[in-house]
Each structure stands twice: as structure tokens, then as C-alpha cells.
Amino acid sequence: MPDRHILKVEAIDAFYGDFQALFGVTLNVHAGQVIAVIGANGAGKSTLLKSIAGLIHPLHGEILFEGEATTSLAAFEVLARGIALVPEGRRLFPSLNVEENLLIGGQSRREGPWSLSRVYELFPVLAEFRHLPAPALSGGQQQMAAIGRALMSNPKLLLCDEISLGLAPIVVRDIYARLPNIAAEGLSVIIVEQDIVQALKAAAHIYCLQEGRVALEGPAGHMTREKISAAYFGV
């Protein structure tokens, strides 16, 4: 039977200098699957995404994307393979307008369904404000632009780091409502999220990190609030 995993993270240890942030973390993503990584602040969620995206190189363990090791590749090489990161805090270029920010995402020139017109179809407000400087957008609109910029690279795997952070609930619901349209294009998606309710709604599979370790993982439909709370808070 062929391996359905598009991504395998195998027992990685990650460090910031002498500080160890991840301890033997293992995670698998099937092609076309949406998974969520949840946990409190400092649990290692963003470090995990940065490791997958090539911004941090694990000291031990291995990361395999489509069966090939990407553990030691530079971030631009990982992007070229088809992994795109929507970073925490959005990180748009403030001196550029919305459309210019989106076009930067397309510099990898990977083939695929995502183009300016397709991103504007997904997020019509970006088309309306495409000539405005990025800082003129609301927080939610900036998050849409950050997602659109990542999609412009036509990834096979989209990494979304804290996409609901600092946004009003109605805006968060609006952004999450677009996820099925994104996944319908054949993308796999990893969402890092502190909002457990949103994570359970959006994802097929859940990983809960606590102090750099996987404390709980399994299908979202089998997760109870009691199990999640115990893993989330370590009680």
C-alpha cells in the first residue's frame, strides 16, 4: 500500500542556543489533510512550524516531505519544494501595497491553481484594497493577505501559525470559513492554534504540545474536552 503521508516529522529535537524547545516530536500529515497543533504559550508550536519550514534546523530527528529529507534545507529550498508558512504576526512588507505583497509570494514560480485572480476570488476584500499599503488594512485583512501571499507560491503544504491571534471572533470565523476552499485545491494544512474550539472544528486530526512534547494526538472527533484540558495544561 503506498504511503499516504505528505509530511513525516520523526522524533525531532529543536533548540534556541542552549534552550531545548522540542523533545522528540513526531507528527504525520496525509495528503489533503487539515491538522491542528494546539497548546499553551511556550509549548513549542511555532518552533515546530519553523522547523518544518526550514527556519530552524533540528539537532536530532528527521523531516520528510513527499518522502525526501528536508531537515537541513534552507527556508527558500523548503519553499521551492512546496511548503509555505503564514507566520505569526503576518509579517507583511509595510512599504508595499497589498498586491505587491501578494506578488512577492509568487516569486517561487511553482505551477498550480493559485494566482492573483484566484486569491482575490477567495478574499474579495483584498481585490478592493489591492492598491492600499499593507499597514492600512485591518488585522483580519492583513491576515487574509498573509494567507494569500503564501498561497501565491502554490504550496502543497500550508503552515498557518496562530492565524486567529488578536482578531475579533467574527473575523476568525470568516477566515476559517475559507479553509475548506483552500483544502479543496488539494493542499494539506497545519494550523497552529490556541483556540481549541476552532481547532476541533477545522481539523481532522489534533496534536497537543506541552513543554515541547506531544502530550496528546488523535482524530479530532475522538477528542474530549477532558482529554484536551489534561494534555493542554498538564493536569
Secondary structure by P-SEA (a helix, b strand, c coil): ccccccccccbbbbbccccccccbbbbbbcccbbbbbbbccccaaaaaaaaaacccccccccccccccccccccaaaaaaabbbbbcccccccccccaaaaaaaaacccccccccaaaaaaacaaaaaacccccccccaaaaaaaaaaaaacccccbbbbccccccccaaaaaaaaaaaaaaaaabbbbbbbcccaaaaaacccbbbbbcccccccccccccccaaaaaaaaccc
